[in-house]
Amino acid sequence: MAEMFEHIPHVWTAARLREALADLPDETPIHIGVADGPGDFEGYGEYVLVEAEPVEMDVSASGAAEVRFTLFADARAGAYYLDTD
């Protein structure tokens, strides 16, 4: 049986992202490394940023809709085999 653990990532804020991007040239592409599992970046998947927008999530327990600013990623440019499954 697999051992259970609690994963609590440190989620970045808009301010922290702005700070990280502050000195980059405007034409710098943004790549995103997606963990293979909770906290596992050993063999991460590489994606590119293609969109960013506020997304309204399901209504919370308090009855208010939650809006999260979401970055959308897609596969890197390249040639891929068509997955017909």
N, C-alpha and C positions, 0 to 999 in steps of 0.2 A: 504494500500500500504506500502511495506517495505521501511524503511528509507535507503537512499543511504549514503555510507561513503567511504572514500579513505583509503585503507590499504597499508602501506609502511613498510614492515618488514626490519629489519636491517640484511642484508645478510652477513654471515661470510666470511672472506677471508681465504686462505690457511694458512697464518701466524697465524690467530686467532685459527684455528683448531689445528695446530701443537702445539701451546701453551697449549691448553686445554688437549691434549693427552700426553704431554711431560713426566709426571710422572707416567703414567699408565704402568703396565706390558704388554709385547708384546702379551700375550695370552688373554687379556681382550676383550670380545665380545662387539661389538658396537650395541646398540639398538637405534631406531629412533622413537620418538613420533610424529605422524602426527596429526596436528590440525584438529578438526572436521569442522572448518570454519575459516575464516581469523582471526588469533590471538586467537582462542578459543582452549586452551589446557586443558580445564576442563575435558573432557571425551575423550582424545586423543586416536588414534589407535596406537598400539605398533607393530613395525616392526623391522627386523634385517638387518644390512648392508650385502649385498651379492656381490657387485661389485662396482668399481669406475673406471671411464675412461673419457677421453675427448670426447665430443659429438659435432659434427658439426651441428649447427642449420641452419634454413633457411637463405638465403641471406638477409642482412639488407638493409635499404633504401639507404645506401651508396654503395651498390653493393658488399660488402665484406661479406664472410661467417663468422659467429660468432661461436667460439668454447667455450663451457662451460664444465668445469670439473664437472661431474655428479656422485652423489652417488646413487646407486640403492638399493632399499629395497624390502624385501619379508616378508610374514607373518612369525611370530615366529614358531618354531618347535612345533608340536602338532597334535592332531587328529581333523580333520575337516569334516563336512558334504559336500559332493559333490554338488556343485551348478550347476544344469542342465539347468538353464535359459540362 
